[in-house]
């Protein structure tokens, strides 16, 4: 019997990379995580040093390989998935500045000038909006967090970096450059530059009219490749650093939004998944190209060839729990193994509704279902009787209220109500959070086994499909559901009432957030 084959899968999240050895049938033989720091700057800047990414990838890979679970000759490919909507300025084969990641909003002023015009809808000049939607499927977000805004920010505020750069790459594509020496972007990873014609998924290409519209320089954009392509062989230099055999294929890989759905087993049209990581989204594959520009939802090229997926993103989920731990000193149950498990235990003990406290989770603004980088978080309806435990429960519920807000627009967009959602990401490890989402959304939540590894599985499945080891239709049967959470009917009226007040809090306070946070 031939030995089982494995993919070295790399999943670069905001907090750092996970690296795993994943069989072509989706079994994770070994994995490791290594943190990478964030660099927060004034005026909405959030950067990371790509050298930190690479050091962390090397450290995690060394630990995984040294476990000896898989022979080197059985590692048949390398696949990368990563945080999306980031920009790395590159000259030659290395970066020449920090990466501006998906949280960086410093390009909002530049993108406002690009988007605007004398006759506008929702901040977009009508003729421009028509061209963007018809060809690319979406348009640059007003928040300034898309790569097109990052590049324009560098052009106007860091011209030395901009002029020296020979190409700008997404984080996933930068790691591929370090692995192979080849700079290229997938049809999927390039999308948020909003300069590609995505009407023919078999031949996505740069559109000259959209290039002119955005003011980007085509010479500084990477070559385009199909998302399931083999990029190049693993270079001898990278192989030596990672302890792998040189020459094995490095796949194009895909951004995290795409790989999470595949790793969740949600690959059929309208089969939804809920991601709970640093950020959050509700997504599914769809058989059409469509855009809801008012609520930040668009059908964009998927990682599976010839497919679209409903793209959206909510800025803050697990980051809200991190904020409790790092800034408010809340550890939850001190008997828990980690602070996050401690928060989880406390949230389970507090009654549904957090004794009337509502949390709005907009710590870093919002993208969808509203595109507003001025929004901020807060607790509402505190009293002298309010406890730390109430605040913790309110944070779990506030993220779920935001997800319910998005779910309504996703279901309207697809035209298909979602009876259940497959939950993945680190937050999906929480039984309390899964149940809260089931209750608030009034949907069945299917907790995928090892939900934090969905990205690793997803990118390994993509490689396995390209190598002929499986068919895409095989994937749902290879993903195990660990637990199922049904909505509690006793909580229905309570959560309906609190959700209405959550929406009212946004409506009543959004102009205050603009006044407090606008930079003149």
Backbone torsions as a table, in degrees:
resi	resn	phi	psi	omega
1	UNK	NA	129.2	-179.8
2	UNK	-65.7	149.9	179.0
3	UNK	-65.9	148.4	177.0
4	UNK	-67.0	143.7	-178.1
5	UNK	-99.4	150.0	-175.3
6	UNK	-132.0	152.8	174.0
7	UNK	-111.8	131.8	168.6
8	UNK	-79.4	107.1	-176.1
9	UNK	-102.1	134.2	179.5
10	UNK	-120.3	125.4	-179.9
11	UNK	-122.6	99.0	-177.5
12	UNK	-87.5	101.5	174.8
13	UNK	-91.9	177.8	-179.9
14	UNK	-63.3	-36.0	-178.4
15	UNK	-84.6	-9.1	179.4
16	UNK	142.1	173.6	-177.4
17	UNK	-90.2	142.3	162.5
18	UNK	-99.7	139.6	177.0
19	UNK	-127.5	132.7	-178.5
20	UNK	-142.6	155.9	169.5
21	UNK	-100.6	111.7	-172.2
22	UNK	-119.1	127.1	179.0
23	UNK	-68.9	160.7	-180.0
24	UNK	-68.9	-5.8	172.6
25	UNK	-103.3	6.9	172.7
26	UNK	95.5	4.7	177.9
27	UNK	-80.6	126.7	178.5
28	UNK	-90.9	107.9	-177.0
29	UNK	-76.6	-34.3	-179.7
30	UNK	-163.0	148.2	176.5
31	UNK	-155.5	161.7	-179.3
32	UNK	-152.1	155.0	178.6
33	UNK	-123.5	143.9	176.4
34	UNK	-136.6	126.1	-175.5
35	UNK	-73.5	153.6	172.5
36	UNK	-129.0	136.2	-175.8
37	UNK	-78.6	154.5	170.2
38	UNK	-95.9	148.1	174.9
39	UNK	-117.7	108.2	-179.5
40	UNK	-96.1	132.9	-176.2
41	UNK	-124.5	163.5	178.8
42	UNK	-63.4	161.0	173.7
43	UNK	62.0	32.6	173.3
44	UNK	88.5	11.6	-180.0
45	UNK	-80.6	131.6	174.4
46	UNK	-138.8	114.4	-174.6
47	UNK	-124.6	165.3	168.1
48	UNK	-140.3	150.6	179.5
49	UNK	-88.5	117.2	179.3
50	UNK	-58.5	-24.9	173.5
51	UNK	-64.5	-34.3	175.1
52	UNK	-64.5	-40.3	176.1
53	UNK	-57.4	-49.8	-174.2
54	UNK	-66.7	-41.4	177.2
55	UNK	-60.6	-41.1	-179.7
56	UNK	-68.2	-39.9	176.7
57	UNK	-61.4	-44.3	179.1
58	UNK	-61.5	-45.0	-178.0
59	UNK	-64.7	-45.1	-179.1
60	UNK	-67.0	-39.6	179.3
61	UNK	-64.2	-41.7	179.6
62	UNK	-59.7	-43.8	179.9
63	UNK	-64.4	-39.9	-178.6
64	UNK	-67.7	-47.5	-177.9
65	UNK	-65.4	-38.8	-177.4
66	UNK	-67.7	-15.6	177.0
67	UNK	-68.1	-18.9	176.0
68	UNK	68.5	20.9	-179.7
69	UNK	-73.5	-24.4	-176.0
70	UNK	-134.9	131.6	176.6
71	UNK	-70.2	146.0	-175.5
72	UNK	-58.5	-35.0	-178.7
73	UNK	-71.9	-12.6	178.6
74	UNK	-92.4	-2.2	174.6
75	UNK	-89.8	108.1	-168.2
76	UNK	-103.2	-6.1	-179.1
77	UNK	-166.4	163.1	172.5
78	UNK	-121.8	133.7	177.6
79	UNK	-133.3	138.6	-177.0
80	UNK	-119.6	133.7	164.7
81	UNK	-124.9	156.3	-175.1
82	UNK	-160.2	169.3	167.4
83	UNK	-49.7	145.0	-175.7
84	UNK	-109.4	166.7	175.5
85	UNK	66.6	43.4	175.0
86	UNK	-123.0	166.5	-175.4
87	UNK	-138.6	123.7	176.6
88	UNK	-115.7	118.0	174.5
89	UNK	-77.0	128.1	-172.5
90	UNK	-127.5	141.6	168.5
91	UNK	-127.9	119.3	-175.9
92	UNK	71.2	-118.3	-176.6
93	UNK	-112.9	10.8	-178.3
94	UNK	-139.0	157.4	177.4
95	UNK	-73.5	154.0	178.2
96	UNK	-121.0	13.9	177.7
97	UNK	-173.0	170.9	178.5
98	UNK	-67.1	158.6	174.0
99	UNK	-79.7	132.7	168.2
100	UNK	-87.9	114.9	-172.2
101	UNK	-95.8	-179.0	-172.0
102	UNK	-60.2	-14.6	179.2
103	UNK	-90.4	-8.9	-173.1
104	UNK	-81.1	120.1	-175.8
105	UNK	-113.4	18.0	-175.2
106	UNK	-68.6	-14.9	179.7
107	UNK	-89.3	11.6	-175.5
108	UNK	-62.9	-37.6	-179.6
109	UNK	-67.7	-41.2	179.5
110	UNK	-64.7	-41.6	-176.8
111	UNK	-73.8	-26.2	175.8
112	UNK	-63.1	-38.4	178.3
113	UNK	-68.7	-34.8	178.3
114	UNK	-69.6	-43.8	-173.5
115	UNK	-74.5	-31.4	-168.4
116	UNK	-77.5	172.5	179.0
117	UNK	177.4	173.7	-174.2
118	UNK	-66.0	-34.1	178.7
119	UNK	-115.7	105.6	-169.2
120	UNK	-124.3	153.1	170.3
121	UNK	-128.4	123.8	178.6
122	UNK	52.6	35.0	177.7
123	UNK	87.0	4.2	-179.5
124	UNK	-114.8	132.6	171.5
125	UNK	-62.5	129.6	-171.6
126	UNK	-57.0	-47.4	-179.6
127	UNK	-61.7	-38.4	178.1
128	UNK	-65.1	-45.5	-177.0
129	UNK	-60.3	-41.8	179.7
130	UNK	-60.6	-44.4	-179.7
131	UNK	-65.4	-43.9	179.8
132	UNK	-60.7	-51.0	-175.2
133	UNK	-65.5	-43.1	-177.5
134	UNK	-62.0	-37.6	-173.4
135	UNK	-98.8	-50.7	-174.0
136	UNK	-91.1	-26.3	-178.3
137	UNK	99.5	-8.0	179.9
138	UNK	-157.0	-158.9	-179.8
139	UNK	-156.3	157.5	-179.9
140	UNK	-57.6	132.8	178.2
141	UNK	-69.5	145.4	179.9
142	UNK	-66.6	-21.4	-174.8
143	UNK	-67.7	-17.1	-179.2
144	UNK	80.3	18.1	-175.6
145	UNK	-101.4	2.7	175.6
146	UNK	-85.1	156.5	179.0
147	UNK	-57.0	-33.9	178.8
148	UNK	-59.9	-38.6	178.2
149	UNK	-71.2	-39.0	177.2
150	UNK	-58.1	-46.9	-177.3
151	UNK	-64.3	-42.6	178.3
152	UNK	-65.9	-35.6	175.6
153	UNK	-60.7	-47.2	179.1
154	UNK	-62.0	-39.0	-179.0
155	UNK	-60.7	-39.6	-173.9
156	UNK	-95.0	-23.7	-173.3
157	UNK	-118.0	-19.4	175.1
158	UNK	-133.7	63.1	-172.9
159	UNK	-61.9	-27.1	178.7
160	UNK	-66.1	-41.4	176.9
161	UNK	-67.2	-44.3	-179.0
162	UNK	-59.9	-47.0	-177.1
163	UNK	-67.5	-36.0	-178.5
164	UNK	-74.7	-23.4	-176.9
165	UNK	-69.7	134.6	174.2
166	UNK	-95.6	-20.8	178.6
167	UNK	-160.1	148.3	174.0
168	UNK	-110.6	129.8	-173.9
169	UNK	-125.1	145.8	167.8
170	UNK	-65.3	157.0	179.0
171	UNK	-53.5	-44.2	178.7
172	UNK	-59.8	-43.5	-177.3
173	UNK	-72.6	-27.5	174.6
174	UNK	-68.6	-43.3	176.9
175	UNK	-61.3	-38.0	175.8
176	UNK	-61.0	-38.3	176.0
177	UNK	-60.9	-43.2	178.5
178	UNK	-65.7	-29.4	-179.0
179	UNK	-80.2	-29.9	-170.5
180	UNK	-127.3	-20.7	-171.6
181	UNK	82.7	4.0	-177.6
182	UNK	-109.5	127.8	177.8
183	UNK	-98.2	116.8	178.3
184	UNK	-157.2	158.9	176.5
185	UNK	-123.6	150.2	174.8
186	UNK	-82.6	161.1	175.1
187	UNK	-57.3	-26.8	-179.0
188	UNK	-84.9	-45.7	-174.3
189	UNK	-70.2	-25.3	-176.8
190	UNK	-79.8	-11.9	-166.1
191	UNK	-55.4	-41.5	-172.2
192	UNK	-76.6	5.4	166.4
193	UNK	-79.5	-18.8	177.3
194	UNK	59.7	38.3	178.6
195	UNK	-129.4	15.2	178.8
196	UNK	-112.1	146.9	173.9
197	UNK	-89.4	111.0	-174.1
198	UNK	-104.4	17.8	-177.3
199	UNK	-72.9	-31.5	176.5
200	UNK	-111.5	102.8	-174.2
201	UNK	-69.2	-14.8	175.9
202	UNK	-83.5	-10.2	-178.2
203	UNK	-150.2	62.4	174.8
204	UNK	-67.7	135.8	-176.2
205	UNK	-148.2	160.3	174.5
206	UNK	-67.5	140.1	179.7
207	UNK	-105.2	118.0	-176.5
208	UNK	-57.3	-36.5	-179.1
209	UNK	-66.7	-40.8	178.7
210	UNK	-70.9	-33.0	174.7
211	UNK	-59.9	-47.0	179.8
212	UNK	-64.6	-39.2	-176.9
213	UNK	-62.4	-40.8	-177.5
214	UNK	-85.6	-22.1	-177.8
215	UNK	83.8	14.7	176.1
216	UNK	-80.2	162.4	-179.9
217	UNK	-105.3	114.4	-177.8
218	UNK	-56.8	-32.5	-178.3
219	UNK	-66.1	-18.9	-179.0
220	UNK	-101.3	11.2	178.5
221	UNK	-106.7	148.3	-174.3
222	UNK	-76.5	159.0	171.5
223	UNK	-62.3	151.5	-176.6
224	UNK	-105.2	140.7	-179.8
225	UNK	-136.1	152.3	174.7
226	UNK	-59.9	147.6	-174.0
227	UNK	-67.3	-20.9	179.8
228	UNK	-99.5	13.2	-175.8
229	UNK	-74.2	158.3	165.0
230	UNK	-86.2	120.2	-176.6
231	UNK	-71.3	-56.5	-175.7
232	UNK	-174.8	169.1	174.8
233	UNK	-71.8	151.4	173.9
234	UNK	-62.6	127.2	-176.4
235	UNK	-70.4	157.2	179.1
236	UNK	-62.1	-38.2	-179.9
237	UNK	-64.0	-48.5	-179.5
238	UNK	-66.6	-38.5	179.2
239	UNK	-60.7	-41.5	179.5
240	UNK	-65.4	-38.5	-179.6
241	UNK	-69.5	-32.2	-174.6
242	UNK	-98.5	-8.3	-179.4
243	UNK	75.4	31.3	-179.5
244	UNK	-114.7	172.6	176.4
245	UNK	-82.1	130.1	176.8
246	UNK	-65.2	148.8	173.5
247	UNK	94.5	-11.7	177.6
248	UNK	-69.4	151.1	-174.5
249	UNK	-69.7	137.4	170.3
250	UNK	-102.9	120.8	-177.3
251	UNK	-79.3	162.2	176.2
252	UNK	-60.7	-35.5	-177.9
253	UNK	72.3	-167.1	-173.7
254	UNK	-162.5	158.8	174.6
255	UNK	-66.4	166.9	-173.1
256	UNK	-66.4	-34.3	179.5
257	UNK	-59.6	-38.9	-177.8
258	UNK	-74.0	-45.9	-176.1
259	UNK	-69.5	-30.6	-178.7
260	UNK	-62.7	-43.4	179.5
261	UNK	-64.3	-40.0	179.1
262	UNK	-68.3	-43.7	178.7
263	UNK	-67.6	-21.6	174.8
264	UNK	-81.4	-9.7	-175.8
265	UNK	81.6	9.7	-177.6
266	UNK	-93.9	74.3	-174.9
267	UNK	-109.1	-10.5	-179.8
268	UNK	-83.5	153.0	-179.0
269	UNK	-56.4	132.7	176.2
270	UNK	71.0	8.3	176.4
271	UNK	-85.9	109.3	-168.0
272	UNK	-88.9	153.4	169.9
273	UNK	-134.8	147.9	176.7
274	UNK	-110.1	122.5	177.2
275	UNK	-102.8	128.9	177.1
276	UNK	-124.4	91.6	175.3
277	UNK	-125.5	-142.5	171.9
278	UNK	-55.4	-45.8	172.9
279	UNK	-108.9	-169.6	-177.5
280	UNK	-149.9	156.3	172.0
281	UNK	-158.3	162.5	170.8
282	UNK	-125.2	121.9	-170.9
283	UNK	-145.2	164.6	173.8
284	UNK	-162.1	162.7	172.3
285	UNK	-78.4	147.2	-179.5
286	UNK	-135.5	153.0	-177.5
287	UNK	-93.1	22.9	-176.2
288	UNK	-147.8	164.1	172.8
289	UNK	-104.4	122.2	-172.8
290	UNK	-156.0	157.0	-178.2
291	UNK	-141.0	136.1	167.9
292	UNK	-116.7	88.3	-173.2
293	UNK	-69.2	-27.2	-177.9
294	UNK	-70.1	-24.4	-175.9
295	UNK	-122.4	14.4	172.3
296	UNK	67.0	36.8	178.9
297	UNK	-123.2	132.9	-179.7
298	UNK	-148.5	147.4	172.5
299	UNK	-86.4	113.8	-173.7
300	UNK	-121.8	164.3	179.9
301	UNK	-57.4	129.1	178.7
302	UNK	-88.4	171.9	175.9
303	UNK	-74.2	-29.5	176.8
304	UNK	-75.0	124.5	-174.4
305	UNK	-55.4	137.0	176.3
306	UNK	76.6	11.7	-176.4
307	UNK	-121.6	150.6	170.4
308	UNK	-106.7	160.4	171.3
309	UNK	-137.7	153.2	179.4
310	UNK	-79.7	108.6	-175.2
311	UNK	-96.6	135.1	174.2
312	UNK	-162.7	169.0	176.7
313	UNK	-159.8	134.2	170.8
314	UNK	-103.4	131.8	-166.6
315	UNK	-66.3	-32.5	-166.6
316	UNK	-132.6	124.7	173.6
317	UNK	-139.8	-88.9	177.2
318	UNK	-61.0	-25.4	177.4
319	UNK	-61.6	-27.3	177.7
320	UNK	-69.3	-37.9	176.7
321	UNK	-69.3	-39.4	176.5
322	UNK	-60.0	-38.7	178.5
323	UNK	-62.7	-40.5	177.5
324	UNK	-59.0	-43.6	-176.0
325	UNK	-73.1	-48.1	-170.3
326	UNK	-81.6	-31.1	-172.4
327	UNK	-112.6	-28.2	179.7
328	UNK	-106.3	-3.2	174.9
329	UNK	68.9	20.9	-179.7
330	UNK	-86.7	122.1	-179.9
331	UNK	-110.1	-7.0	-178.0
332	UNK	70.4	-135.4	-179.1
333	UNK	-73.0	116.0	-176.7
334	UNK	-69.1	-15.1	179.8
335	UNK	-83.2	-5.9	-178.7
336	UNK	-75.7	158.3	-178.6
337	UNK	-68.0	-36.0	179.2
338	UNK	-132.1	163.8	178.8
339	UNK	-61.3	-36.7	-177.3
340	UNK	-70.0	-37.6	173.7
341	UNK	-65.8	-33.7	176.5
342	UNK	-64.0	-42.1	175.9
343	UNK	-62.4	-41.6	-178.7
344	UNK	-60.1	-46.0	-178.6
345	UNK	-63.9	-40.0	179.4
346	UNK	-67.2	-43.6	-179.7
347	UNK	-58.0	-36.5	179.4
348	UNK	-66.1	-29.9	-174.3
349	UNK	-84.5	-19.8	-178.4
350	UNK	-84.0	138.7	-180.0
351	UNK	-59.7	150.8	174.9
352	UNK	-53.4	137.4	-178.0
353	UNK	96.2	-4.1	174.7
354	UNK	51.2	36.3	179.8
355	UNK	53.1	37.6	173.3
356	UNK	88.5	-1.2	179.3
357	UNK	-85.1	134.1	177.7
358	UNK	-118.3	135.0	177.3
359	UNK	-112.8	130.6	172.9
360	UNK	-100.1	121.9	-165.0
361	UNK	-91.2	27.9	-170.7
362	UNK	-90.2	57.8	-177.3
363	UNK	-64.7	-27.6	-179.0
364	UNK	-128.5	38.9	-176.1
365	UNK	74.1	-162.9	-179.7
366	UNK	-148.1	153.0	177.0
367	UNK	-109.2	-49.7	179.0
368	UNK	-144.2	143.7	12.2
369	UNK	-85.0	5.0	169.4
370	UNK	-126.3	143.2	179.3
371	UNK	-102.9	94.8	-172.5
372	UNK	-151.0	102.2	-178.1
373	UNK	-81.5	-0.7	176.8
374	UNK	-84.9	-19.4	-177.2
375	UNK	-60.1	148.2	178.4
376	UNK	-138.5	162.2	-176.3
377	UNK	-84.3	164.1	174.4
378	UNK	-177.6	160.3	172.9
379	UNK	-99.3	138.5	-178.8
380	UNK	-124.5	139.6	174.8
381	UNK	78.4	31.6	172.0
382	UNK	-74.2	153.4	174.7
383	UNK	-140.5	179.3	177.0
384	UNK	-64.6	-19.5	178.8
385	UNK	-86.3	-9.6	-178.1
386	UNK	-69.1	133.9	-178.8
387	UNK	-109.7	167.3	173.0
388	UNK	-55.4	-38.7	-178.9
389	UNK	-62.6	-39.5	176.9
390	UNK	-61.8	-42.3	-179.4
391	UNK	-64.4	-40.8	179.6
392	UNK	-62.4	-48.9	178.7
393	UNK	-60.6	-39.3	-179.6
394	UNK	-62.4	-34.7	178.6
395	UNK	-66.4	-46.4	177.3
396	UNK	-57.1	-43.7	-177.6
397	UNK	-72.2	-37.4	-179.1
398	UNK	-61.4	-40.5	176.3
399	UNK	-63.1	-39.4	179.0
400	UNK	-68.3	-37.6	175.6
401	UNK	-60.2	-41.8	178.6
402	UNK	-62.9	-38.9	177.7
403	UNK	-64.9	-37.4	177.3
404	UNK	-64.2	-38.7	177.3
405	UNK	-58.4	-46.9	179.9
406	UNK	-68.0	-41.8	-175.9
407	UNK	-55.9	-40.2	179.8
408	UNK	-58.8	-40.7	-179.4
409	UNK	-77.3	-32.7	176.2
410	UNK	-64.3	-44.7	-179.8
411	UNK	-66.7	-36.3	174.9
412	UNK	-65.5	-39.3	179.9
413	UNK	-62.9	-46.1	-176.3
414	UNK	-81.9	-24.5	-174.9
415	UNK	76.1	12.8	-177.5
416	UNK	-134.0	109.7	173.2
417	UNK	-59.3	141.9	-179.4
418	UNK	-99.6	111.4	180.0
419	UNK	-73.0	-26.0	178.4
420	UNK	-147.6	160.4	178.7
421	UNK	-133.9	133.3	174.2
422	UNK	-83.3	123.5	-175.3
423	UNK	-97.3	127.8	178.1
424	UNK	-136.5	174.9	-175.6
425	UNK	94.8	163.9	-176.1
426	UNK	-58.4	-35.7	-180.0
427	UNK	-66.3	-22.9	179.8
428	UNK	-74.1	-6.7	171.4
429	UNK	-68.6	-20.3	-175.1
430	UNK	-82.8	115.2	175.2
431	UNK	-62.2	-38.8	-179.9
432	UNK	-62.2	-43.9	-177.3
433	UNK	-70.3	-37.2	176.0
434	UNK	-61.4	-44.0	179.6
435	UNK	-67.2	-40.2	177.4
436	UNK	-60.5	-43.1	177.6
437	UNK	-64.0	-41.0	177.7
438	UNK	-59.0	-44.4	-177.7
439	UNK	-69.8	-45.3	-176.9
440	UNK	-70.8	-42.6	-178.5
441	UNK	-79.7	-18.6	-172.7
442	UNK	57.9	45.4	178.7
443	UNK	-137.2	151.6	174.1
444	UNK	-71.6	131.6	176.6
445	UNK	-106.6	122.7	178.0
446	UNK	-100.7	107.5	-178.4
447	UNK	-80.9	111.5	179.6
448	UNK	-68.8	140.5	177.2
449	UNK	-62.4	137.6	-177.0
450	UNK	48.6	60.1	-172.7
451	UNK	-63.7	-24.1	-179.4
452	UNK	-70.5	-14.9	-177.7
453	UNK	-99.3	10.2	-176.7
454	UNK	-59.2	-40.3	179.6
455	UNK	-63.3	-42.7	177.6
456	UNK	-60.9	-46.0	178.7
457	UNK	-62.8	-42.9	-176.7
458	UNK	-60.4	-46.6	-178.2
459	UNK	-71.6	-29.3	175.1
460	UNK	-68.9	-39.2	176.5
461	UNK	-61.5	-40.3	177.9
462	UNK	-60.1	-44.9	178.7
463	UNK	-64.1	-43.1	-178.5
464	UNK	-63.0	-38.4	178.6
465	UNK	-65.1	-41.8	179.1
466	UNK	-65.8	-36.7	-179.2
467	UNK	-80.3	-3.0	177.3
468	UNK	83.7	14.7	-178.2
469	UNK	-83.9	-17.5	176.6
470	UNK	-157.1	166.2	172.2
471	UNK	-102.2	151.7	179.8
472	UNK	-57.2	-36.0	179.9
473	UNK	-65.8	-15.8	177.4
474	UNK	-74.9	-22.0	-166.9
475	UNK	-62.1	-46.4	-178.9
476	UNK	-55.4	-35.8	179.8
477	UNK	-73.1	-12.4	-179.4
478	UNK	-95.6	-5.5	-177.3
479	UNK	-106.3	119.2	-175.5
480	UNK	-88.4	137.3	173.9
481	UNK	-92.0	121.5	-176.3
482	UNK	-80.7	-38.1	-177.9
483	UNK	-158.0	158.7	-179.5
484	UNK	-124.1	133.1	-178.0
485	UNK	-118.8	117.5	179.5
486	UNK	-96.4	146.5	176.9
487	UNK	-61.1	139.1	177.0
488	UNK	-87.7	112.2	-176.2
489	UNK	-62.4	-22.6	179.4
490	UNK	-68.4	-17.7	-178.6
491	UNK	-99.4	-1.6	-171.6
492	UNK	-59.4	-54.8	-176.1
493	UNK	-64.4	-41.4	179.8
494	UNK	-58.1	-49.9	-176.7
495	UNK	-72.0	-30.5	174.1
496	UNK	-62.2	-43.5	179.6
497	UNK	-65.3	-45.7	-178.5
498	UNK	-66.6	-35.6	178.3
499	UNK	-63.7	-41.0	177.8
500	UNK	-61.1	-39.1	178.5
501	UNK	-69.7	-34.8	175.4
502	UNK	-57.3	-46.8	179.6
503	UNK	-65.0	-37.4	178.6
504	UNK	-65.5	-35.2	177.3
505	UNK	-60.9	-40.2	176.4
506	UNK	-63.9	-48.5	-177.2
507	UNK	-60.6	-41.6	-175.4
508	UNK	-75.4	-26.7	-169.7
509	UNK	-111.7	-6.7	-172.5
510	UNK	-61.3	-37.6	179.6
511	UNK	-70.5	-32.4	175.3
512	UNK	-62.9	-43.1	178.9
513	UNK	-60.5	-39.8	178.8
514	UNK	-62.2	-47.4	-177.7
515	UNK	-64.0	-37.7	-177.8
516	UNK	-76.2	-27.9	-168.8
517	UNK	-116.6	-3.7	177.1
518	UNK	-68.6	134.0	176.0
519	UNK	-98.6	115.3	-177.4
520	UNK	-78.3	NA	NA
